[in-house]
Amino acid sequence: MELRHQLTPHLTKLRLSGMLQTLEARDRQAVDGHWSYIEFLARLLEDEVERRSQKQLALRLRRATVNGTKTLETFDFAFNPTINRQQVLQLGSCDFVRQKRNVLICGPTGVGKTFLACALANQACRQGRSVLYVRLPRLLPALAIGRGDGSYANSLTQLARTDVLVIDDWGLAPLTDEGRRDLLEIFDDRHGARSTIITSQLEVKHWHASMGDPTLADAILDRIVHQAHTLDLDGESLRKNEKPE
């Protein structure tokens, strides 16, 4: 105990609280297991690395505004056996992020589009990637406001630099000309440089017609759909069996 009191101010000053939290437990394990000094130190360092990793992960998830409970481990594949589980798990490896490719998740309401998008975003956060979740019906008005308050350029920069951008509810509402041009700016910055996950109730083949301007639709979709992974979901709504709170 005396040794702990001696070490506490030094570990605190060095910001090694991960070691401090497990010091006594590791000390007992070292005595019982006859660890060498090097092994004892190695275990303490592992504790500190793990603490920092978890802290950084929590920070990434908070910045991403992603629901941390929506993970691949908690997704109920049995509810919808039509989902290509192998494809989803392969996407969970985040190879698509390393390859700078997009993921398009389409299907009717309630079949798990947002859940899977957030689950893939969680996987990316675990791998140290920056992530941002947005809903398109809120993103475009926020950018419009940014033109007036001076935050527009900074918002575009943040969207461009984010490793994995999740855009939920694509095609839910008609686009304005300003909205279409904002999307072109976003995807022109991200094309070939970052990955985007998009969810939509519309099949990809209907996206062009829904955008309202064929010329801008061509330019935007060329930057989104090319070499993208597509998940087409079907089946009953997951929400049907949810109990009201």
ZADO-1210 file (C-alpha; in nm, 4 decimals, padded with zeros to 6 digits):
<atoms>
<atom x="00.0000" y="00.0000" z="00.0000" code="MET" pos="1"/>
<atom x="00.2854" y="00.2356" z="00.0804" code="GLU" pos="2"/>
<atom x="00.4350" y="00.1738" z="-00.2629" code="LEU" pos="3"/>
<atom x="00.1003" y="00.2643" z="-00.4218" code="ARG" pos="4"/>
<atom x="00.0975" y="00.5959" z="-00.2366" code="HIS" pos="5"/>
<atom x="00.4478" y="00.6645" z="-00.3646" code="GLN" pos="6"/>
<atom x="00.3583" y="00.5780" z="-00.7238" code="LEU" pos="7"/>
<atom x="00.0197" y="00.7520" z="-00.7384" code="THR" pos="8"/>
<atom x="00.1448" y="01.1131" z="-00.7811" code="PRO" pos="9"/>
<atom x="00.4029" y="01.0055" z="-01.0410" code="HIS" pos="10"/>
<atom x="00.1547" y="00.8017" z="-01.2466" code="LEU" pos="11"/>
<atom x="-00.1026" y="01.0781" z="-01.2197" code="THR" pos="12"/>
<atom x="00.1462" y="01.3414" z="-01.3358" code="LYS" pos="13"/>
<atom x="00.2428" y="01.1216" z="-01.6307" code="LEU" pos="14"/>
<atom x="-00.1270" y="01.0638" z="-01.7069" code="ARG" pos="15"/>
<atom x="-00.0918" y="00.6883" z="-01.6644" code="LEU" pos="16"/>
<atom x="-00.4160" y="00.6327" z="-01.4763" code="SER" pos="17"/>
<atom x="-00.4704" y="00.3059" z="-01.6614" code="GLY" pos="18"/>
<atom x="-00.1737" y="00.1663" z="-01.4723" code="MET" pos="19"/>
<atom x="-00.2961" y="00.3208" z="-01.1493" code="LEU" pos="20"/>
<atom x="-00.6392" y="00.1583" z="-01.1784" code="GLN" pos="21"/>
<atom x="-00.4970" y="-00.1937" z="-01.2138" code="THR" pos="22"/>
<atom x="-00.1771" y="-00.1596" z="-01.0114" code="LEU" pos="23"/>
<atom x="-00.2915" y="-00.3517" z="-00.7058" code="GLU" pos="24"/>
<atom x="-00.4532" y="-00.6319" z="-00.9078" code="ALA" pos="25"/>
<atom x="-00.1463" y="-00.6704" z="-01.1255" code="ARG" pos="26"/>
<atom x="00.0763" y="-00.6684" z="-00.8179" code="ASP" pos="27"/>
<atom x="-00.1173" y="-00.9614" z="-00.6691" code="ARG" pos="28"/>
<atom x="-00.1080" y="-01.1472" z="-01.0018" code="GLN" pos="29"/>
<atom x="00.2655" y="-01.0891" z="-01.0285" code="ALA" pos="30"/>
<atom x="00.3273" y="-01.2329" z="-00.6831" code="VAL" pos="31"/>
<atom x="00.0969" y="-01.5317" z="-00.7334" code="ASP" pos="32"/>
<atom x="00.2264" y="-01.6020" z="-01.0836" code="GLY" pos="33"/>
<atom x="00.5926" y="-01.5358" z="-01.0124" code="HIS" pos="34"/>
<atom x="00.6117" y="-01.2814" z="-01.2941" code="TRP" pos="35"/>
<atom x="00.9391" y="-01.1242" z="-01.3896" code="SER" pos="36"/>
<atom x="00.9764" y="-00.7479" z="-01.3563" code="TYR" pos="37"/>
<atom x="00.9546" y="-00.7139" z="-01.7343" code="ILE" pos="38"/>
<atom x="00.6314" y="-00.9139" z="-01.7500" code="GLU" pos="39"/>
<atom x="00.4799" y="-00.7089" z="-01.4673" code="PHE" pos="40"/>
<atom x="00.5672" y="-00.3856" z="-01.6488" code="LEU" pos="41"/>
<atom x="00.4373" y="-00.5213" z="-01.9789" code="ALA" pos="42"/>
<atom x="00.0959" y="-00.6007" z="-01.8256" code="ARG" pos="43"/>
<atom x="00.0709" y="-00.2548" z="-01.6722" code="LEU" pos="44"/>
<atom x="00.1542" y="-00.0962" z="-02.0075" code="LEU" pos="45"/>
<atom x="-00.1131" y="-00.3103" z="-02.1758" code="GLU" pos="46"/>
<atom x="-00.3652" y="-00.1790" z="-01.9254" code="ASP" pos="47"/>
<atom x="-00.2713" y="00.1791" z="-02.0061" code="GLU" pos="48"/>
<atom x="-00.2897" y="00.1217" z="-02.3820" code="VAL" pos="49"/>
<atom x="-00.6324" y="-00.0425" z="-02.3453" code="GLU" pos="50"/>
<atom x="-00.7630" y="00.2437" z="-02.1301" code="ARG" pos="51"/>
<atom x="-00.6496" y="00.5013" z="-02.3858" code="ARG" pos="52"/>
<atom x="-00.7936" y="00.2996" z="-02.6748" code="SER" pos="53"/>
<atom x="-01.1333" y="00.2799" z="-02.5065" code="GLN" pos="54"/>
<atom x="-01.1263" y="00.6500" z="-02.4255" code="LYS" pos="55"/>
<atom x="-01.0434" y="00.7372" z="-02.7868" code="GLN" pos="56"/>
<atom x="-01.3158" y="00.5039" z="-02.9138" code="LEU" pos="57"/>
<atom x="-01.5723" y="00.6691" z="-02.6867" code="ALA" pos="58"/>
<atom x="-01.4636" y="01.0095" z="-02.8180" code="LEU" pos="59"/>
<atom x="-01.4919" y="00.8985" z="-03.1821" code="ARG" pos="60"/>
<atom x="-01.8390" y="00.7554" z="-03.1219" code="LEU" pos="61"/>
<atom x="-01.9510" y="01.0746" z="-02.9493" code="ARG" pos="62"/>
<atom x="-01.8213" y="01.2913" z="-03.2328" code="ARG" pos="63"/>
<atom x="-01.9767" y="01.0574" z="-03.4877" code="ALA" pos="64"/>
<atom x="-02.3219" y="01.0883" z="-03.3228" code="THR" pos="65"/>
<atom x="-02.3607" y="00.7168" z="-03.3935" code="VAL" pos="66"/>
<atom x="-02.5799" y="00.4984" z="-03.1736" code="ASN" pos="67"/>
<atom x="-02.3214" y="00.2860" z="-02.9907" code="GLY" pos="68"/>
<atom x="-02.5716" y="00.0052" z="-02.9266" code="THR" pos="69"/>
<atom x="-02.6228" y="-00.0623" z="-03.2972" code="LYS" pos="70"/>
<atom x="-02.3422" y="-00.3052" z="-03.3736" code="THR" pos="71"/>
<atom x="-02.2972" y="-00.6125" z="-03.5893" code="LEU" pos="72"/>
<atom x="-02.2905" y="-00.8203" z="-03.2713" code="GLU" pos="73"/>
<atom x="-02.6371" y="-00.6990" z="-03.1712" code="THR" pos="74"/>
<atom x="-02.8003" y="-00.7109" z="-03.5166" code="PHE" pos="75"/>
<atom x="-03.0676" y="-00.9830" z="-03.5428" code="ASP" pos="76"/>
<atom x="-02.9847" y="-01.1579" z="-03.8694" code="PHE" pos="77"/>
<atom x="-03.2373" y="-01.4319" z="-03.7858" code="ALA" pos="78"/>
<atom x="-03.5247" y="-01.1848" z="-03.8119" code="PHE" pos="79"/>
<atom x="-03.4549" y="-01.1296" z="-04.1806" code="ASN" pos="80"/>
<atom x="-03.2870" y="-01.4347" z="-04.3368" code="PRO" pos="81"/>
<atom x="-03.2882" y="-01.2677" z="-04.6801" code="THR" pos="82"/>
<atom x="-03.0027" y="-01.0398" z="-04.5706" code="ILE" pos="83"/>
<atom x="-02.6690" y="-01.1524" z="-04.7121" code="ASN" pos="84"/>
<atom x="-02.4960" y="-01.2101" z="-04.3788" code="ARG" pos="85"/>
<atom x="-02.1629" y="-01.2926" z="-04.5394" code="GLN" pos="86"/>
<atom x="-02.1653" y="-00.9668" z="-04.7353" code="GLN" pos="87"/>
<atom x="-02.2494" y="-00.7666" z="-04.4226" code="VAL" pos="88"/>
<atom x="-01.9717" y="-00.9307" z="-04.2204" code="LEU" pos="89"/>
<atom x="-01.7273" y="-00.8707" z="-04.5041" code="GLN" pos="90"/>
<atom x="-01.8221" y="-00.5028" z="-04.5046" code="LEU" pos="91"/>
<atom x="-01.7685" y="-00.5120" z="-04.1277" code="GLY" pos="92"/>
<atom x="-01.3987" y="-00.5734" z="-04.1917" code="SER" pos="93"/>
<atom x="-01.3957" y="-00.2147" z="-04.3283" code="CYS" pos="94"/>
<atom x="-01.2008" y="-00.3093" z="-04.6386" code="ASP" pos="95"/>
<atom x="-01.4354" y="-00.0717" z="-04.8210" code="PHE" pos="96"/>
<atom x="-01.2948" y="00.2133" z="-04.6110" code="VAL" pos="97"/>
<atom x="-00.9371" y="00.1255" z="-04.7022" code="ARG" pos="98"/>
<atom x="-01.0427" y="00.0986" z="-05.0673" code="GLN" pos="99"/>
<atom x="-01.2255" y="00.4365" z="-05.0523" code="LYS" pos="100"/>
<atom x="-01.5479" y="00.2749" z="-05.1735" code="ARG" pos="101"/>
<atom x="-01.9069" y="00.3549" z="-05.0801" code="ASN" pos="102"/>
<atom x="-02.1833" y="00.1373" z="-04.9349" code="VAL" pos="103"/>
<atom x="-02.5452" y="00.1847" z="-05.0474" code="LEU" pos="104"/>
<atom x="-02.8132" y="00.0243" z="-04.8264" code="ILE" pos="105"/>
<atom x="-03.1630" y="00.0232" z="-04.9748" code="CYS" pos="106"/>
<atom x="-03.4977" y="-00.1165" z="-04.8696" code="GLY" pos="107"/>
<atom x="-03.8399" y="-00.0327" z="-04.7248" code="PRO" pos="108"/>
<atom x="-03.8816" y="00.1296" z="-04.3879" code="THR" pos="109"/>
<atom x="-03.7938" y="-00.0695" z="-04.0780" code="GLY" pos="110"/>
<atom x="-03.5878" y="-00.3489" z="-04.2356" code="VAL" pos="111"/>
<atom x="-03.2615" y="-00.2493" z="-04.0666" code="GLY" pos="112"/>
<atom x="-03.0966" y="-00.0003" z="-04.3026" code="LYS" pos="113"/>
<atom x="-03.0033" y="00.2545" z="-04.0369" code="THR" pos="114"/>
<atom x="-02.9068" y="-00.0197" z="-03.7921" code="PHE" pos="115"/>
<atom x="-02.6611" y="-00.1747" z="-04.0397" code="LEU" pos="116"/>
<atom x="-02.5252" y="00.1664" z="-04.1411" code="ALA" pos="117"/>
<atom x="-02.4573" y="00.2505" z="-03.7763" code="CYS" pos="118"/>
<atom x="-02.3100" y="-00.0950" z="-03.7164" code="ALA" pos="119"/>
<atom x="-02.0617" y="-00.0451" z="-04.0001" code="LEU" pos="120"/>
<atom x="-01.9858" y="00.3020" z="-03.8660" code="ALA" pos="121"/>
<atom x="-01.9169" y="00.1489" z="-03.5251" code="ASN" pos="122"/>
<atom x="-01.6754" y="-00.0954" z="-03.6867" code="GLN" pos="123"/>
<atom x="-01.4945" y="00.1944" z="-03.8524" code="ALA" pos="124"/>
<atom x="-01.4701" y="00.3781" z="-03.5194" code="CYS" pos="125"/>
<atom x="-01.3182" y="00.0671" z="-03.3606" code="ARG" pos="126"/>
<atom x="-01.0533" y="00.0708" z="-03.6303" code="GLN" pos="127"/>
<atom x="-00.9575" y="00.4279" z="-03.5505" code="GLY" pos="128"/>
<atom x="-01.1474" y="00.5964" z="-03.8342" code="ARG" pos="129"/>
<atom x="-01.3288" y="00.9273" z="-03.8017" code="SER" pos="130"/>
<atom x="-01.7024" y="00.8919" z="-03.8612" code="VAL" pos="131"/>
<atom x="-01.9979" y="01.1272" z="-03.8894" code="LEU" pos="132"/>
<atom x="-02.3661" y="01.0285" z="-03.9009" code="TYR" pos="133"/>
<atom x="-02.6137" y="01.2724" z="-04.0574" code="VAL" pos="134"/>
<atom x="-02.9688" y="01.2606" z="-04.1898" code="ARG" pos="135"/>
<atom x="-02.9972" y="01.4169" z="-04.5336" code="LEU" pos="136"/>
<atom x="-03.3239" y="01.6041" z="-04.4506" code="PRO" pos="137"/>
<atom x="-03.1310" y="01.7837" z="-04.1726" code="ARG" pos="138"/>
<atom x="-02.7914" y="01.8125" z="-04.3399" code="LEU" pos="139"/>
<atom x="-02.9021" y="02.0207" z="-04.6385" code="LEU" pos="140"/>
<atom x="-03.0975" y="02.2818" z="-04.4359" code="PRO" pos="141"/>
<atom x="-02.8004" y="02.3093" z="-04.1978" code="ALA" pos="142"/>
<atom x="-02.5704" y="02.3810" z="-04.4923" code="LEU" pos="143"/>
<atom x="-02.8164" y="02.6410" z="-04.6190" code="ALA" pos="144"/>
<atom x="-02.8069" y="02.8141" z="-04.2806" code="ILE" pos="145"/>
<atom x="-02.4273" y="02.7951" z="-04.2931" code="GLY" pos="146"/>
<atom x="-02.4243" y="03.0169" z="-04.5968" code="ARG" pos="147"/>
<atom x="-02.5707" y="03.2928" z="-04.3864" code="GLY" pos="148"/>
<atom x="-02.3716" y="03.2518" z="-04.0654" code="ASP" pos="149"/>
<atom x="-02.0336" y="03.1884" z="-04.2270" code="GLY" pos="150"/>
<atom x="-01.9971" y="02.8216" z="-04.1276" code="SER" pos="151"/>
<atom x="-02.0599" y="02.6776" z="-04.4763" code="TYR" pos="152"/>
<atom x="-01.6959" y="02.6364" z="-04.5791" code="ALA" pos="153"/>
<atom x="-01.6005" y="02.4800" z="-04.2452" code="ASN" pos="154"/>
<atom x="-01.8910" y="02.2364" z="-04.2702" code="SER" pos="155"/>
<atom x="-01.7824" y="02.1261" z="-04.6173" code="LEU" pos="156"/>
<atom x="-01.4264" y="02.0815" z="-04.4905" code="THR" pos="157"/>
<atom x="-01.5461" y="01.8621" z="-04.2027" code="GLN" pos="158"/>
<atom x="-01.7551" y="01.6507" z="-04.4397" code="LEU" pos="159"/>
<atom x="-01.4628" y="01.6173" z="-04.6797" code="ALA" pos="160"/>
<atom x="-01.2143" y="01.5072" z="-04.4124" code="ARG" pos="161"/>
<atom x="-01.4343" y="01.2519" z="-04.2342" code="THR" pos="162"/>
<atom x="-01.3176" y="00.8984" z="-04.3138" code="ASP" pos="163"/>
<atom x="-01.6671" y="00.7490" z="-04.3132" code="VAL" pos="164"/>
<atom x="-01.9707" y="00.9705" z="-04.3715" code="LEU" pos="165"/>
<atom x="-02.3096" y="00.8086" z="-04.3027" code="VAL" pos="166"/>
<atom x="-02.5995" y="00.9771" z="-04.4848" code="ILE" pos="167"/>
<atom x="-02.9345" y="00.8429" z="-04.3697" code="ASP" pos="168"/>
<atom x="-03.2737" y="00.8846" z="-04.5414" code="ASP" pos="169"/>
<atom x="-03.1494" y="00.9605" z="-04.8930" code="TRP" pos="170"/>
<atom x="-03.4353" y="01.0513" z="-05.1279" code="GLY" pos="171"/>
<atom x="-03.6872" y="01.1005" z="-04.8472" code="LEU" pos="172"/>
<atom x="-03.7744" y="01.4539" z="-04.9610" code="ALA" pos="173"/>
<atom x="-03.7423" y="01.6435" z="-05.2918" code="PRO" pos="174"/>
<atom x="-03.4126" y="01.8241" z="-05.3468" code="LEU" pos="175"/>
<atom x="-03.3816" y="02.1947" z="-05.4144" code="THR" pos="176"/>
<atom x="-03.1334" y="02.3210" z="-05.6708" code="ASP" pos="177"/>
<atom x="-02.9196" y="02.4475" z="-05.3825" code="GLU" pos="178"/>
<atom x="-02.9368" y="02.1044" z="-05.2180" code="GLY" pos="179"/>
<atom x="-02.8279" y="01.9297" z="-05.5366" code="ARG" pos="180"/>
<atom x="-02.5304" y="02.1611" z="-05.5708" code="ARG" pos="181"/>
<atom x="-02.4351" y="02.1030" z="-05.2075" code="ASP" pos="182"/>
<atom x="-02.4388" y="01.7273" z="-05.2676" code="LEU" pos="183"/>
<atom x="-02.2176" y="01.7720" z="-05.5713" code="LEU" pos="184"/>
<atom x="-01.9680" y="01.9690" z="-05.3610" code="GLU" pos="185"/>
<atom x="-01.9706" y="01.7023" z="-05.0896" code="ILE" pos="186"/>
<atom x="-01.9193" y="01.4077" z="-05.3219" code="PHE" pos="187"/>
<atom x="-01.6732" y="01.5843" z="-05.5455" code="ASP" pos="188"/>
<atom x="-01.4531" y="01.6297" z="-05.2364" code="ASP" pos="189"/>
<atom x="-01.5016" y="01.2725" z="-05.1175" code="ARG" pos="190"/>
<atom x="-01.4817" y="01.0853" z="-05.4486" code="HIS" pos="191"/>
<atom x="-01.1849" y="00.8495" z="-05.4471" code="GLY" pos="192"/>
<atom x="-01.0662" y="00.9919" z="-05.1135" code="ALA" pos="193"/>
<atom x="-01.3177" y="00.8866" z="-04.8471" code="ARG" pos="194"/>
<atom x="-01.6030" y="00.6379" z="-04.8000" code="SER" pos="195"/>
<atom x="-01.9718" y="00.7163" z="-04.7661" code="THR" pos="196"/>
<atom x="-02.2538" y="00.4935" z="-04.6401" code="ILE" pos="197"/>
<atom x="-02.5973" y="00.5902" z="-04.7722" code="ILE" pos="198"/>
<atom x="-02.9368" y="00.4506" z="-04.6721" code="THR" pos="199"/>
<atom x="-03.2484" y="00.4975" z="-04.8817" code="SER" pos="200"/>
<atom x="-03.5998" y="00.3632" z="-04.9182" code="GLN" pos="201"/>
<atom x="-03.5528" y="00.3995" z="-05.2932" code="LEU" pos="202"/>
<atom x="-03.3667" y="00.1445" z="-05.5019" code="GLU" pos="203"/>
<atom x="-03.0507" y="00.2865" z="-05.6544" code="VAL" pos="204"/>
<atom x="-03.2009" y="00.2663" z="-06.0034" code="LYS" pos="205"/>
<atom x="-03.4627" y="00.5245" z="-05.8969" code="HIS" pos="206"/>
<atom x="-03.2195" y="00.7750" z="-05.7465" code="TRP" pos="207"/>
<atom x="-03.1519" y="00.9553" z="-06.0749" code="HIS" pos="208"/>
<atom x="-03.5181" y="01.0301" z="-06.1447" code="ALA" pos="209"/>
<atom x="-03.5773" y="01.1404" z="-05.7849" code="SER" pos="210"/>
<atom x="-03.3091" y="01.4093" z="-05.7958" code="MET" pos="211"/>
<atom x="-03.4980" y="01.6395" z="-06.0325" code="GLY" pos="212"/>
<atom x="-03.2101" y="01.7677" z="-06.2472" code="ASP" pos="213"/>
<atom x="-03.0651" y="01.5120" z="-06.4911" code="PRO" pos="214"/>
<atom x="-02.7365" y="01.6961" z="-06.5395" code="THR" pos="215"/>
<atom x="-02.6594" y="01.7354" z="-06.1700" code="LEU" pos="216"/>
<atom x="-02.7953" y="01.3856" z="-06.1010" code="ALA" pos="217"/>
<atom x="-02.5452" y="01.2429" z="-06.3504" code="ASP" pos="218"/>
<atom x="-02.2581" y="01.4281" z="-06.1862" code="ALA" pos="219"/>
<atom x="-02.3551" y="01.3348" z="-05.8294" code="ILE" pos="220"/>
<atom x="-02.4381" y="00.9700" z="-05.8892" code="LEU" pos="221"/>
<atom x="-02.1258" y="00.9153" z="-06.0976" code="ASP" pos="222"/>
<atom x="-01.9284" y="00.9990" z="-05.7838" code="ARG" pos="223"/>
<atom x="-02.1431" y="00.7802" z="-05.5559" code="ILE" pos="224"/>
<atom x="-02.2441" y="00.4638" z="-05.7397" code="VAL" pos="225"/>
<atom x="-01.9224" y="00.3813" z="-05.9247" code="HIS" pos="226"/>
<atom x="-01.7676" y="00.0694" z="-05.7631" code="GLN" pos="227"/>
<atom x="-01.9999" y="00.0995" z="-05.4622" code="ALA" pos="228"/>
<atom x="-02.1144" y="-00.1994" z="-05.2570" code="HIS" pos="229"/>
<atom x="-02.4949" y="-00.2321" z="-05.2606" code="THR" pos="230"/>
<atom x="-02.7104" y="-00.4004" z="-04.9957" code="LEU" pos="231"/>
<atom x="-03.0732" y="-00.4477" z="-05.1024" code="ASP" pos="232"/>
<atom x="-03.2865" y="-00.5340" z="-04.7991" code="LEU" pos="233"/>
<atom x="-03.6398" y="-00.6697" z="-04.7957" code="ASP" pos="234"/>
<atom x="-03.8817" y="-00.8266" z="-04.5518" code="GLY" pos="235"/>
<atom x="-04.1035" y="-00.7136" z="-04.2658" code="GLU" pos="236"/>
<atom x="-04.0302" y="-00.4163" z="-04.0476" code="SER" pos="237"/>
<atom x="-03.8125" y="-00.4835" z="-03.7437" code="LEU" pos="238"/>
<atom x="-04.0256" y="-00.2315" z="-03.5565" code="ARG" pos="239"/>
<atom x="-04.3415" y="-00.4434" z="-03.5720" code="LYS" pos="240"/>
<atom x="-04.2272" y="-00.6550" z="-03.2785" code="ASN" pos="241"/>
<atom x="-04.0877" y="-00.3663" z="-03.0741" code="GLU" pos="242"/>
<atom x="-04.2754" y="-00.3152" z="-02.7487" code="LYS" pos="243"/>
<atom x="-04.3928" y="00.0392" z="-02.6760" code="PRO" pos="244"/>
<atom x="-04.2119" y="00.2036" z="-02.3892" code="GLU" pos="245"/>
</atoms>
